[in-house]
Structures are given as C-alpha cells and as structure tokens.
Amino acid sequence: VARGYPARARMPTEDSAKRPRLMDTRPAEPPRSNDRIIDQTLGDDAEHPMRELFERWGLPDRFVRGVSPSWRCKLVPLARTEDEMRDYAVRGVPALASPEYARGVFDAMGGGGGDGGAATADAVSWACDSPWSSFPRPKVAMVGGWGAPGSHLLSDRYMRMVGSFAEVVDGDEPLNLQMFHRDDTTVPVLPERLRWPLPEFFDTRQSPDAPTIEQSAEETDRGHHAIDAEGNKTALPAQGALHRPGGVGVPLDMATRLSAAGALTWWHLDDCGEFVFQVGLPVRRDVQRRVGANPFRRSDGSELLGPTGRPVCKLFVFAAREDYEWIAQDGVMNQTMKQSALDLFDTPTHRLPHRREMCGDPSRTPLGPGAKFDDSGRSSGSPPGAVDPPAKLPTFWVAPLECGGCPLLSPPNWIHCVLTVRDCVMVEERRLSLAFLDEVAYFQRRAARWCEPPVEYRFIREDLNDVVRCRAHVVSPLLKMLTDEHGSVATRCRARSSLRTLVDASGAGLDASGLDERARREIEAALDAFEAFLKTDAGEACADFIRHRDSRENGVGLGRLVRAMSREGDGNVHALGALRPSGGAVVHDGPFAAVVHERGAPRWGPVRGTREEAAEDRKTMRRAVKEGSLDDLLRGWRGHLGGDEGAVVK
C-alpha cells in the first residue's frame, strides 16, 4: 500500500441508529487481484494530490500524464442521514446519498427488459440488447472530447448520429448519449423511480390549500412537443419537457445516459440553477465483452472499485462557484466563439501560478531563478508575521459514482467535468427548488454573459414571467414556507433568501417579470416581519443558521459572486484574490496574473501586486504567443519552482 493511503475503504462514522439502510439486494463482488480501489475517506478535509490519486486509481494515461502535480482535490461526502444531506444542500456541496434512494430504480431495471432480476441484471446489456434499444429516429451522441478547450461553440465535429444504444458502446471511439425521455421512444423511464431526499426542498406535490390554475389540454401538452416545418409533432430538446409546478420542487427533465469508457464531458454548468440527482445502474463483471475497439476500455478485466466495493462508472470533478474564473474564461469565449477553459489533463505546472508566488508581497520583477521565497510561501521581502497568502489554486471535489451504488446530488452552479471510467448507464432527474431561487438568479447573471445563451426551461421562461402563475407557483408557496411557525429552520431561512432574491433591485436579483407590485409589497411586508423575528429569542436559531450554516448567506455569498462577476477577465488579467474574505466587500487589489490562451486553454503569467504590472506581462506573453515561444517564456519564469508541488510536467 502506498504511503499515506489506507488499504481499505473508509466511510464517515455515525451512530448506527441514524444511518439509513444501504442497498442489500446484491452484495458487492469481492475485489480481484488487479482491481484498483478508492480507499480514501469520503468527505474528510484531506486534500489529495490529484495526479497521484488518478494514477493510483488506474485511470488511462490520457487522464494522468498531463495533470499538474499542483492540483489538489477532496472526495465529496456521503450523507448518512437526512440531516447531513440537508446540511450539504444548504452549504452547496455535492454529496453522495444512501443507495436506498435508488432502490426503485434498481428494482425497475430488473423488470424492464434486462436479463433477470435487479440482483442479476447488467445495465449495459439491459440498454443495448432490449427490444426498445433501437430508436425510431436517430439521436445525437457526443464523442469523448466534445466541448474541449479550443473547439468551436457551434461545431458538430464531436457529434455522431446513433440509431440505438448499442452503437454508443460498440464503436471504436468513446461516445456519450444523454437521452432525455420523450414519448418518441419506449425506453423505460427509470429516473422517475428515484426517491429524492429532503422533501421540504424538492417535493413536487402541490399543497392542498395552494391556488390552482386551470390549463387546457393544449397548454398541458405544450412543452412535450414542437411543430416542425411540415406540421408534424417532434420531441423537444432537453429544456422544457416536464411542467408540473405547484410544489416547492419543480421537475424539469429526466434522462438515461449511456456512455462508453473514456467519454469525457468537458466543463459545464447545469441548465438553470437546478439540482441534479443521478445514479449509476448495476453491472455484472462476467458478461460477454462488447464489440468495438474503444482504446479506453480496460483489456485485463480490472475495475476501479468505489467506496462500497462496486465498480465506478463515472468520476465527477467539481469546482466551487468562487473558482469559476480559474476554470472558464467567458470573455475570451465570447471574442473567439471557441471554448476557453482549463485543460485539466494538459496544463503543465509552469503554466500555473505557483504556491510560492501567491504571497502577501508579490514579486515586482520577472520570476526566474533569482526570485527567492521562504518556506511559508511569502517572498523574501514580506514582513515577519505577514498574513496567509491571499490567493491559492482551487481545490477540486471528486465524486466517484458507482454502478448500483450511492446516488449523487449535484448542487447548482458548480462547474464540472465528468470522466466515464467504464461502459455504463446512468439515470438522472433535474429539479429546481423554490427554496434556492438565488441559485437561479446567479445562473441568469452568468448566462447573460455568454454569446450563446442556453434554452430556458418552461418554468423559467413562462411561470416566472406570468403574473398569475408567478403568484400561484412561486410567491404563495414561498410565503407559506416563510411564515410557517412549525416549519424547520432551514426551510424558513431558505424561503427568506428566495423571497429576497425575488424583490432584489440591485441587479443581482431574479429576472421575474410576473412579479407584480401587489406581490412585491406582500413579500416585502413578510420579510420585514421575519427580520424583526430574527432579533427575538424565538428567532435565534434562524439567525444562527443564516450567519453560520448557509454558505450562500455568509462567507463568499451568491450576491458577492454576482458582483465580482462583472470584473472577471478585466483586461485579460485574473484577480486571483478577488473573493478572499474581506468583510463582505469585493476585493480588486490583487494579487493579479496576466492570462493568455493557446488552443483555447489559459496560461497564467507571474503573480503581481497590481493590475498594471500584470497587463505589462500580458504584452510580453502575447509577443511570445506570436513567436511560438510562450512555453519557453513560462518555463524560464517558473521552471525552477518545483518544491513540494513536484517537477514540471512535460
């Protein structure tokens, strides 16, 4: 066993009386001698060297060789109780849940055209060898690498038309098909069998005393179909399939995703500020090998086993909201119409700011071998007792999704990429929560900066912009949540945040033209009453929740992120410390680093104390790009800075 990594899988401990029962329909198969095992503790504070971790897990060389030793990551937590899951949802952290929430999915898969019961079915065979596995009309699958840095936003180079599920995994290149459920196929709708946690946030059932809106058959059907040029009904794309508002949870869409080993979905945000609940379907290791020469499929029959001992189907790599600019550079994307984002798998260390640069007294001269730093990471000119470095590289969060294991609840607005480890099937459902409308507002501000805006879900484009629907489906449920004296602290405080977002006039609020003046006055009166309640002894628990537990209200809050968004990429200079703690104000005084792009991927210049110094560096870097010598320039500046972050990766 390598140094620092325990030999067996470890889970967070909890009083057994509070633990939900894990799935017991089929025990995990014993590991084989050539298997790799994820044996790091889920959810602890340890930061792991990402490259070392991926290498230990046996990922293909393509996803290891170019990962900089500078990157660190954590493993997402496993919520053993509803209380823990509520805490993670409120904090905005991705989290795994008990497989019990997916029991209905696994059971239905066994009776949905597979080769037996849930205990024996193999998901890939279930999808590819069933009577419904061929599609009446071809669907668009993405080749692994779609959306990669440098690729054109409107290019179809990485798209393939497939006529069946089998074509996705039986070819010679890694494909990924996200099949949203419409009535143009007979594929079993397994995502509807997922049981969501936290009904106070995600329950889609309308309250019995809620106002109702009569809808015609045409209105009810609208959103399921579009009319083509020949007058025929056709299934709509991802956005807009489901439309059953009325509960605190708003169902948006469901999909079954079949993916071949090695398929990589590059950095992206989900569609509108919603939560996504997803689970990998069970597989069998003794099934016949699929045809095709996919180079990423393991030839020795080995598996990467997850924390519960089941094969891992996908690895989700998340970056927190405040680290968005490290990952994606929207301004450059808008100028070039090309994906402009970090290539996690091909960015050598010398193209990144080094820990020793991001100090309290950034160097005013080019780095090079003459720059000296003490062991704390501060430059030699920093005064004794200087504060911690004001900037650091982001720490990623990695979620291992197992086949037949723990489902994953993805929070809104965490940019992420997804690596498919083995041929697999995953099902997902997307829901917006009225309790998290601040997330929707954040996404609206983010998407407004894109040259190619996303297609909106019906709830966003219709309900929020219709006076009657906005009151019935948004305002009334939220006011009830806020004023319910028997409601939980989390529910009432989250309702407060959403209502504040609705009436926010600062430019960071929700775009909702359906909010009329009467509703606005009613919300403001209810909020004033709740603010007075927070100052009483009875409101102490709610006040404490807002101050300490809700990450959207304290620390780097969503409002602060929206304000900082306007300065992203200003002058093609990255303000590395823009979101450090500062008493609530947005910091624009550094440190800074110039950013240039090669083939769509960012390269960072030296860390500077002023924006003007960084802008001068960018001129030098731009000249080097034209001369084809940028890599030599960066290597000359940083090549000597190996230290504890490892040697430069070539």
C-alpha positions as MATLAB code, in Angstrom:
seq = 'VARGYPARARMPTEDSAKRPRLMDTRPAEPPRSNDRIIDQTLGDDAEHPMRELFERWGLPDRFVRGVSPSWRCKLVPLARTEDEMRDYAVRGVPALASPEYARGVFDAMGGGGGDGGAATADAVSWACDSPWSSFPRPKVAMVGGWGAPGSHLLSDRYMRMVGSFAEVVDGDEPLNLQMFHRDDTTVPVLPERLRWPLPEFFDTRQSPDAPTIEQSAEETDRGHHAIDAEGNKTALPAQGALHRPGGVGVPLDMATRLSAAGALTWWHLDDCGEFVFQVGLPVRRDVQRRVGANPFRRSDGSELLGPTGRPVCKLFVFAAREDYEWIAQDGVMNQTMKQSALDLFDTPTHRLPHRREMCGDPSRTPLGPGAKFDDSGRSSGSPPGAVDPPAKLPTFWVAPLECGGCPLLSPPNWIHCVLTVRDCVMVEERRLSLAFLDEVAYFQRRAARWCEPPVEYRFIREDLNDVVRCRAHVVSPLLKMLTDEHGSVATRCRARSSLRTLVDASGAGLDASGLDERARREIEAALDAFEAFLKTDAGEACADFIRHRDSRENGVGLGRLVRAMSREGDGNVHALGALRPSGGAVVHDGPFAAVVHERGAPRWGPVRGTREEAAEDRKTMRRAVKEGSLDDLLRGWRGHLGGDEGAVVK';
ca = [
       0.000    0.000    0.000;
       1.360    3.414   -0.983;
       2.360    5.823    1.753;
      -0.485    7.821    3.224;
      -3.374    5.802    1.790;
      -5.176    3.176    3.886;
      -5.721   -0.268    2.457;
      -9.494   -0.443    2.905;
     -12.420    1.764    2.022;
     -13.443    4.072    4.848;
     -16.718    5.865    5.430;
     -17.574    8.598    7.892;
     -18.747    7.054   11.140;
     -22.158    7.875   12.596;
     -24.416    6.491   15.254;
     -25.808    3.362   13.577;
     -29.313    4.223   14.732;
     -29.252    7.282   12.491;
     -27.979    5.534    9.373;
     -30.317    4.726    6.505;
     -30.162    1.101    5.429;
     -27.881    0.667    2.425;
     -28.927   -1.389   -0.587;
     -28.822   -5.088    0.190;
     -30.311   -6.627   -2.980;
     -26.883   -7.694   -4.199;
     -23.638   -7.607   -2.242;
     -20.604   -6.199   -3.997;
     -18.425   -8.825   -5.637;
     -15.088   -9.428   -3.910;
     -12.253   -7.425   -5.496;
      -9.919   -9.165   -7.891;
      -6.157   -9.021   -7.658;
      -5.830   -6.483  -10.477;
      -8.609   -4.181   -9.339;
      -7.911   -0.650   -8.155;
      -9.751    0.590   -5.060;
     -10.817    4.046   -3.942;
      -9.794    3.731   -0.316;
      -9.645    7.403    0.631;
     -12.094    8.682    3.209;
     -15.184   10.325    1.780;
     -15.874   13.856    2.929;
     -12.890   14.497    5.180;
     -10.796   17.651    4.946;
      -7.741   15.937    3.465;
      -6.546   17.375    0.167;
      -5.054   14.747   -2.119;
      -2.593   15.280   -4.979;
      -4.950   14.792   -7.916;
      -2.377   13.359  -10.305;
      -1.158   10.821   -7.758;
      -4.733    9.868   -6.947;
      -5.717    9.334  -10.593;
      -2.586    7.269  -11.165;
      -3.329    5.072   -8.149;
      -6.860    4.575   -9.418;
      -5.525    3.229  -12.704;
      -7.047    5.865  -14.982;
      -5.875    5.845  -18.611;
      -2.612    7.665  -19.237;
      -4.537   10.324  -21.180;
      -6.122   11.456  -17.891;
      -2.989   11.223  -15.743;
       0.099   12.216  -17.697;
      -0.744   15.897  -18.161;
      -2.337   16.587  -14.764;
      -0.164   19.085  -12.913;
       1.159   17.965   -9.513;
      -0.032   21.364   -8.268;
      -3.711   20.372   -8.330;
      -5.314   19.139   -5.123;
      -8.715   17.568   -4.615;
     -11.114   16.345   -1.946;
     -13.581   13.498   -2.126;
     -17.224   14.503   -1.787;
     -19.006   13.452    1.419;
     -21.505   10.630    1.879;
     -24.651   11.762    3.692;
     -25.762    9.052    6.104;
     -28.834   10.924    7.312;
     -31.334   13.459    6.021;
     -29.850   15.986    8.445;
     -26.430   15.541    6.845;
     -27.875   15.779    3.348;
     -29.731   18.960    4.322;
     -26.503   20.451    5.620;
     -24.662   19.667    2.370;
     -27.510   21.031    0.234;
     -27.605   24.265    2.236;
     -23.827   24.587    2.082;
     -23.990   23.956   -1.658;
     -21.674   20.940   -1.597;
     -22.002   17.891   -3.885;
     -22.801   14.799   -1.820;
     -23.479   11.100   -2.216;
     -26.626    9.659   -0.672;
     -27.689    6.231    0.518;
     -28.433    3.782   -2.344;
     -31.805    3.347   -0.642;
     -32.980    6.419   -2.562;
     -32.363    4.496   -5.810;
     -33.916    1.176   -4.764;
     -36.936    1.763   -7.014;
     -34.619    2.362   -9.985;
     -32.668   -0.830   -9.429;
     -35.793   -2.912   -8.909;
     -37.463   -1.491  -12.031;
     -34.375   -2.172  -14.122;
     -34.681   -5.873  -13.348;
     -38.176   -5.973  -14.815;
     -37.653   -3.545  -17.661;
     -36.272   -5.749  -20.394;
     -32.981   -6.905  -18.914;
     -31.719  -10.389  -18.333;
     -33.306  -11.037  -14.975;
     -33.998   -9.508  -11.614;
     -32.270   -6.478  -10.158;
     -29.809   -8.785   -8.451;
     -28.510  -10.211  -11.743;
     -29.141   -7.633  -14.471;
     -26.292   -5.886  -16.266;
     -27.125   -2.280  -17.151;
     -25.218   -2.132  -20.440;
     -26.824   -5.353  -21.690;
     -30.184   -4.121  -20.394;
     -29.867   -0.979  -22.519;
     -28.248   -2.442  -25.637;
     -29.934   -5.830  -26.033;
     -33.562   -4.977  -25.230;
     -36.429   -4.707  -27.727;
     -36.583   -0.939  -27.192;
     -32.830   -0.296  -27.607;
     -33.239    0.954  -31.214;
     -34.662    4.437  -31.762;
     -37.425    5.319  -34.244;
     -35.367    8.404  -35.121;
     -31.564    8.789  -34.743;
     -30.262   10.686  -31.741;
     -27.180   12.839  -31.299;
     -24.346   11.334  -29.269;
     -21.241   13.254  -28.232;
     -17.746   11.968  -28.896;
     -15.469   11.997  -25.880;
     -13.841   15.424  -26.034;
     -16.907   17.404  -27.072;
     -16.671   20.899  -25.614;
     -12.900   20.672  -25.192;
     -10.839   23.866  -24.905;
     -10.274   25.345  -28.353;
     -13.281   23.697  -30.006;
     -15.794   25.946  -31.778;
     -19.035   26.555  -29.916;
     -21.160   25.632  -32.939;
     -19.021   22.816  -34.329;
     -20.540   19.386  -34.927;
     -17.122   17.749  -35.192;
     -17.627   15.818  -31.968;
     -21.198   14.736  -32.656;
     -22.404   11.427  -34.066;
     -25.859   10.250  -35.072;
     -26.747    6.894  -33.483;
     -29.763    4.687  -34.138;
     -29.522    2.569  -30.993;
     -27.958    2.336  -27.573;
     -25.633   -0.413  -28.830;
     -23.970    1.972  -31.289;
     -22.807    4.081  -28.348;
     -20.640    1.369  -26.767;
     -19.899   -0.977  -29.681;
     -17.894    1.503  -31.746;
     -14.203    2.362  -31.838;
     -14.436    5.765  -30.155;
     -15.874    6.763  -26.778;
     -19.402    8.099  -27.203;
     -21.835    9.547  -24.716;
     -25.605    9.667  -25.273;
     -27.751   11.707  -22.909;
     -31.223   10.552  -23.937;
     -33.887   12.822  -22.490;
     -37.156   10.992  -22.057;
     -39.807   11.915  -24.597;
     -42.681    9.903  -25.980;
     -40.771    9.155  -29.197;
     -39.184    6.051  -27.596;
     -40.338    3.182  -25.381;
     -37.236    3.223  -23.189;
     -38.311    2.645  -19.555;
     -38.348    5.933  -17.641;
     -36.228    4.796  -14.713;
     -35.363    8.284  -13.418;
     -38.936    8.717  -12.194;
     -38.207    5.887   -9.734;
     -35.579    7.942   -7.930;
     -36.732    8.975   -4.461;
     -35.395   12.438   -3.790;
     -34.153   13.330   -0.316;
     -35.260   16.477    1.519;
     -38.954   16.785    0.594;
     -39.026   20.228    2.209;
     -36.801   21.371   -0.680;
     -37.679   19.022   -3.541;
     -41.229   17.682   -3.083;
     -43.126   18.261   -6.332;
     -46.594   17.714   -4.866;
     -48.783   20.781   -4.644;
     -50.087   21.770   -1.229;
     -53.847   21.025   -0.872;
     -54.578   24.646    0.016;
     -52.466   26.124   -2.794;
     -54.173   28.151   -5.529;
     -54.791   26.186   -8.705;
     -54.634   27.235  -12.323;
     -56.805   25.600  -14.947;
     -54.871   24.567  -18.032;
     -56.239   23.463  -21.368;
     -55.145   20.195  -22.933;
     -53.086   22.203  -25.388;
     -51.291   24.046  -22.581;
     -50.669   20.808  -20.702;
     -49.187   19.178  -23.807;
     -47.115   22.232  -24.646;
     -43.516   21.643  -23.669;
     -43.593   17.993  -24.708;
     -43.646   18.703  -28.429;
     -42.748   21.241  -31.071;
     -44.218   21.513  -34.558;
     -41.749   21.102  -37.412;
     -41.877   22.778  -40.832;
     -44.162   20.049  -42.159;
     -46.649   20.376  -39.322;
     -45.543   17.201  -37.530;
     -45.095   16.872  -33.772;
     -41.479   16.396  -32.743;
     -39.960   15.897  -29.313;
     -38.450   18.991  -27.765;
     -34.797   19.086  -26.742;
     -33.628   18.852  -23.175;
     -35.166   22.042  -21.836;
     -38.886   22.113  -21.408;
     -40.091   18.526  -21.201;
     -41.731   18.489  -17.789;
     -44.094   21.121  -16.489;
     -45.764   20.275  -13.192;
     -45.218   23.316  -10.972;
     -47.013   23.835   -7.695;
     -44.721   22.160   -5.182;
     -41.553   23.514   -3.631;
     -39.693   21.229   -6.030;
     -40.182   21.880   -9.747;
     -39.495   18.866  -12.008;
     -37.586   19.887  -15.110;
     -36.348   16.859  -17.020;
     -35.224   13.233  -16.856;
     -32.601   11.369  -18.863;
     -30.999    7.982  -19.315;
     -27.332    8.326  -20.217;
     -25.338    5.539  -21.867;
     -21.596    6.164  -22.024;
     -18.567    4.320  -23.325;
     -15.345    4.099  -21.342;
     -13.175    7.185  -21.829;
     -16.030    9.531  -22.756;
     -15.265   12.932  -21.262;
     -17.860   15.658  -20.792;
     -15.899   18.878  -20.510;
     -16.529   21.767  -18.111;
     -20.128   22.916  -17.952;
     -22.832   24.261  -15.670;
     -26.210   22.601  -15.440;
     -29.083   24.255  -17.236;
     -30.677   26.891  -14.988;
     -29.537   26.705  -11.362;
     -31.208   23.355  -10.665;
     -30.153   20.327   -8.618;
     -29.412   17.026  -10.376;
     -29.949   13.634   -8.737;
     -28.226   10.790  -10.588;
     -27.249    7.166  -10.066;
     -25.277    4.530  -11.963;
     -27.129    1.301  -12.782;
     -25.786   -2.105  -11.637;
     -23.424   -4.112  -13.849;
     -22.118   -7.654  -13.946;
     -18.456   -8.379  -14.447;
     -18.986  -11.777  -16.061;
     -20.967  -10.590  -19.093;
     -19.512  -11.028  -22.555;
     -17.206   -8.215  -23.655;
     -18.807   -5.729  -26.029;
     -17.530   -5.484  -29.598;
     -15.557   -2.491  -30.810;
     -12.006   -1.310  -30.295;
     -12.513    1.527  -27.819;
      -8.928    2.168  -26.584;
     -10.157    3.328  -23.156;
     -11.868    0.047  -22.281;
      -9.788   -1.971  -19.811;
      -8.447   -5.057  -21.567;
      -7.494   -7.023  -18.449;
     -10.984   -7.149  -16.924;
      -9.971   -4.988  -13.967;
     -12.224   -2.384  -12.380;
     -11.905    0.745  -10.304;
     -13.943   -0.085   -7.214;
     -15.650    2.638   -5.238;
     -16.223    3.154   -1.510;
     -18.946    0.459   -1.311;
     -16.914   -2.026   -3.370;
     -18.864   -1.631   -6.622;
     -17.345   -0.658   -9.988;
     -17.064    3.080  -10.541;
     -18.806    4.214  -13.720;
     -18.044    7.945  -13.675;
     -15.820   10.425  -11.878;
     -17.335   13.888  -11.441;
     -14.769   16.672  -10.943;
     -16.353   19.803   -9.442;
     -15.003   23.303   -8.879;
     -16.724   25.607   -6.401;
     -18.610   28.699   -7.580;
     -15.905   31.081   -6.390;
     -13.318   29.264   -8.543;
     -15.227   29.690  -11.816;
     -12.692   32.060  -13.389;
      -9.899   29.543  -12.840;
     -11.860   27.091  -14.956;
     -13.705   29.079  -17.657;
     -12.949   32.460  -19.211;
     -16.233   33.671  -20.654;
     -14.884   36.906  -22.127;
     -12.362   35.090  -24.313;
     -15.028   32.576  -25.332;
     -17.297   35.411  -26.467;
     -14.498   37.007  -28.511;
     -13.336   33.805  -30.219;
     -16.546   31.704  -30.311;
     -14.372   28.874  -29.015;
     -14.440   27.015  -25.714;
     -11.983   28.823  -23.434;
     -11.345   26.764  -20.327;
      -8.743   24.981  -18.274;
      -7.435   21.753  -19.786;
      -7.109   19.840  -16.547;
      -5.367   16.989  -18.352;
      -2.788   19.072  -20.238;
      -1.672   22.113  -18.244;
       1.909   21.724  -17.003;
       2.881   23.247  -13.679;
       4.927   26.070  -15.205;
       1.760   27.423  -16.881;
       0.072   27.932  -13.498;
       0.728   30.334  -10.620;
       2.916   28.577   -8.088;
       2.091   28.492   -4.393;
       5.240   30.468   -3.668;
       4.158   33.279   -5.960;
       0.733   33.758   -4.396;
       2.099   35.543   -1.366;
       1.468   38.705    0.589;
       4.173   40.620   -1.283;
       4.123   39.572   -4.950;
       7.410   39.949   -6.820;
       7.753   43.129   -8.908;
      10.317   41.537  -11.247;
      10.045   38.540  -13.546;
      10.405   35.374  -11.568;
      13.320   33.402  -12.964;
      15.962   31.684  -10.835;
      16.709   34.945   -8.971;
      13.339   35.137   -7.223;
      13.631   33.857   -3.670;
      10.827   32.732   -1.373;
      10.902   31.469    2.176;
       9.271   28.187    3.192;
       5.990   29.885    4.108;
       5.331   30.832    0.502;
       5.957   34.558    1.092;
       8.573   36.375   -0.975;
      11.804   37.285    0.782;
      10.595   40.887    1.150;
       7.455   40.042    3.118;
       7.453   41.384    6.673;
       7.563   38.929    9.603;
       4.103   37.863   10.725;
       2.548   38.523    7.326;
      -0.900   37.084    6.799;
      -1.561   33.889    4.907;
      -1.214   34.104    1.115;
      -4.258   35.957   -0.263;
      -4.748   33.559   -3.178;
      -4.399   29.870   -3.910;
      -5.168   27.396   -6.629;
      -8.657   25.926   -6.438;
      -9.210   22.625   -4.687;
     -11.383   20.309   -6.755;
     -14.057   17.966   -5.404;
     -14.198   14.465   -6.888;
     -17.330   12.297   -6.722;
     -16.990    8.594   -7.601;
     -20.348    7.376   -8.958;
     -20.680    3.604   -8.623;
     -22.708    1.135  -10.668;
     -25.615    0.232   -8.395;
     -24.221    2.286   -5.543;
     -24.780    5.690   -3.968;
     -26.671    8.328   -5.973;
     -25.117   11.783   -6.278;
     -26.885   15.068   -5.582;
     -25.143   17.782   -7.602;
     -25.632   21.357   -6.372;
     -26.415   24.222   -8.740;
     -23.717   26.338  -10.354;
     -20.678   24.191   -9.603;
     -18.860   23.954  -12.915;
     -17.790   20.359  -13.504;
     -16.425   17.835  -15.953;
     -17.281   14.135  -15.992;
     -14.971   11.252  -16.931;
     -16.525    7.887  -17.813;
     -14.431    5.100  -16.295;
     -16.216    2.109  -17.851;
     -19.106    1.352  -20.215;
     -22.149    2.248  -18.127;
     -25.700    3.505  -17.830;
     -26.672    6.391  -15.572;
     -30.124    7.852  -14.963;
     -30.802   11.381  -13.755;
     -33.563   13.782  -12.854;
     -33.316   17.552  -12.643;
     -35.355   19.653  -10.238;
     -35.388   23.309   -9.405;
     -36.122   24.186   -5.782;
     -38.127   27.275   -4.876;
     -36.016   27.363   -1.731;
     -32.924   28.107   -3.844;
     -34.085   30.793   -6.273;
     -30.882   32.701   -5.520;
     -29.117   29.953   -7.462;
     -31.413   30.579  -10.425;
     -30.657   34.302  -10.251;
     -26.921   33.590  -10.177;
     -27.237   31.379  -13.259;
     -29.225   34.084  -15.070;
     -26.437   36.599  -14.429;
     -23.826   34.082  -15.571;
     -25.689   33.026  -18.733;
     -26.339   36.656  -19.675;
     -22.585   36.963  -20.249;
     -22.471   34.145  -22.796;
     -22.551   34.828  -26.519;
     -24.634   31.654  -26.965;
     -27.324   31.727  -24.228;
     -28.938   28.452  -23.166;
     -32.501   27.429  -23.981;
     -34.664   28.040  -20.923;
     -36.954   25.597  -19.149;
     -40.660   26.368  -19.304;
     -40.786   27.301  -15.631;
     -38.148   29.981  -16.191;
     -39.478   31.373  -19.431;
     -43.219   31.146  -18.620;
     -44.125   30.828  -14.933;
     -41.709   33.481  -13.690;
     -42.993   35.891  -16.327;
     -46.737   35.408  -15.924;
     -48.472   37.266  -13.088;
     -50.994   34.545  -12.255;
     -48.546   31.657  -12.480;
     -45.816   33.512  -10.624;
     -48.143   34.104   -7.677;
     -49.553   30.568   -7.657;
     -46.340   28.627   -8.328;
     -43.701   30.835   -6.714;
     -44.870   33.580   -4.372;
     -47.608   31.726   -2.482;
     -45.541   28.588   -1.697;
     -42.583   30.681   -0.552;
     -44.675   32.937    1.703;
     -46.203   29.850    3.275;
     -42.715   28.399    3.908;
     -41.503   31.644    5.454;
     -44.432   32.182    7.794;
     -44.948   28.573    8.883;
     -44.110   28.653   12.593;
     -43.878   24.868   12.611;
     -41.528   24.749    9.630;
     -37.874   23.825   10.016;
     -35.193   26.470   10.487;
     -33.598   25.578    7.145;
     -36.885   25.786    5.261;
     -37.854   29.195    6.641;
     -34.383   30.673    6.143;
     -34.117   29.390    2.595;
     -37.571   30.814    1.824;
     -36.301   34.147    3.125;
     -33.337   34.014    0.718;
     -35.530   33.191   -2.271;
     -38.036   35.941   -1.464;
     -35.218   38.445   -1.043;
     -33.954   37.374   -4.468;
     -37.384   37.998   -5.978;
     -37.556   41.612   -4.780;
     -33.841   42.433   -5.092;
     -33.442   45.575   -7.205;
     -29.640   45.706   -7.114;
     -29.131   43.846  -10.374;
     -28.348   40.566   -8.638;
     -31.978   39.501   -8.228;
     -34.138   37.126  -10.210;
     -35.494   38.079  -13.619;
     -39.210   37.570  -12.995;
     -41.489   39.970  -14.834;
     -44.502   38.111  -13.434;
     -43.913   39.670  -10.023;
     -46.464   42.469   -9.894;
     -46.444   45.381   -7.466;
     -49.032   43.796   -5.195;
     -46.950   40.643   -4.791;
     -43.814   42.700   -4.248;
     -45.418   44.650   -1.390;
     -46.698   41.433    0.166;
     -43.220   39.880    0.050;
     -41.530   42.952    1.482;
     -44.002   43.072    4.390;
     -43.429   39.393    5.160;
     -39.656   39.872    5.015;
     -39.814   42.867    7.355;
     -41.784   40.784    9.850;
     -39.276   37.944    9.590;
     -36.314   40.289   10.103;
     -37.958   41.501   13.293;
     -38.463   37.867   14.318;
     -34.747   37.164   13.828;
     -33.923   39.717   16.533;
     -36.027   37.930   19.157;
     -35.091   34.965   21.337;
     -37.512   32.799   19.355;
     -35.668   33.688   16.139;
     -32.177   32.966   17.465;
     -31.916   29.564   15.763;
     -32.840   31.060   12.385;
     -30.395   33.932   12.841;
     -27.634   31.493   13.732;
     -28.442   29.403   10.647;
     -28.123   32.429    8.375;
     -24.866   33.580    9.981;
     -23.059   30.257   10.158;
     -24.650   27.413    8.202;
     -25.884   28.848    4.912;
     -22.877   29.379    2.636;
     -24.992   31.457    0.259;
     -25.585   33.985    3.052;
     -22.159   34.086    4.701;
     -18.568   33.848    3.520;
     -18.471   34.032   -0.274;
     -22.199   34.503   -0.800;
     -24.035   34.378   -4.112;
     -24.656   38.119   -4.126;
     -20.966   38.772   -3.737;
     -20.193   36.338   -6.543;
     -22.589   38.173   -8.850;
     -20.922   41.496   -8.046;
     -17.450   40.053   -8.665;
     -18.607   38.526  -11.955;
     -18.608   41.929  -13.644;
     -14.825   42.190  -13.246;
     -13.917   38.709  -14.458;
     -11.214   38.821  -17.123;
     -10.999   42.616  -16.993;
      -8.134   43.433  -19.349;
      -7.375   39.715  -19.602;
      -5.975   39.882  -16.090;
      -7.101   37.407  -13.436;
      -7.687   38.924   -9.979;
      -6.571   35.864   -8.029;
      -7.707   37.135   -4.645;
     -10.961   38.781   -5.683;
     -13.072   36.569   -3.435;
     -10.918   36.283   -0.349;
     -12.578   37.186    2.993;
     -12.827   40.950    3.228;
     -15.757   41.839    5.411;
     -18.243   41.357    2.593;
     -16.677   43.713    0.053;
     -15.338   42.537   -3.276;
     -11.558   42.890   -3.398;
      -9.962   44.152   -6.607;
      -6.440   44.894   -5.312;
      -4.840   41.605   -6.161;
      -2.800   39.705   -6.427;
      -3.122   39.602  -10.207;
      -1.837   37.478  -13.073;
      -1.972   38.002  -16.811;
      -3.794   35.321  -18.806;
      -3.317   34.360  -22.437;
      -4.822   31.409  -24.286;
      -3.283   28.802  -26.540;
      -5.649   26.445  -28.348;
      -8.404   27.601  -26.008;
      -6.540   26.826  -22.766;
      -5.377   29.532  -20.312;
      -1.760   30.157  -19.335;
      -1.022   32.373  -16.333;
       1.792   34.880  -16.080;
       3.682   35.876  -12.910;
       1.680   36.873   -9.859;
       1.775   40.645   -9.410;
       0.703   43.195   -6.851;
      -1.062   45.474   -9.339;
      -3.270   45.016  -12.367;
      -0.997   47.314  -14.400;
       2.059   45.130  -13.800;
       0.107   42.064  -14.871;
      -1.066   43.896  -18.005;
       2.563   44.557  -18.943;
       3.317   40.861  -18.510;
       0.474   40.065  -20.885;
       2.091   42.134  -23.625;
       5.248   40.067  -23.242;
       3.246   36.856  -23.247;
       1.267   37.879  -26.350;
       4.515   38.517  -28.237;
       5.721   35.080  -27.161;
       2.497   33.500  -28.441;
       3.054   35.051  -31.876;
       6.669   33.871  -31.877;
       5.741   30.384  -30.700;
       7.894   30.767  -27.584;
       5.320   31.147  -24.793;
       6.121   27.798  -23.234;
       9.824   28.653  -23.103;
       8.998   32.012  -21.540;
       6.830   30.466  -18.795;
       9.332   27.696  -18.203;
      12.059   30.314  -17.787;
       9.927   32.204  -15.273;
       8.802   29.199  -13.259;
      10.889   26.180  -14.223;
      12.917   26.380  -11.007;
       9.823   26.411   -8.774;
       9.338   22.688   -8.216;
       9.299   22.409   -4.454;
       6.586   20.356   -2.858;
       4.401   20.641   -5.959;
       6.640   18.388   -7.993;
       8.705   18.791  -11.098;
       7.413   20.424  -14.212;
       5.286   18.059  -16.254;
       6.339   17.882  -19.891;
];
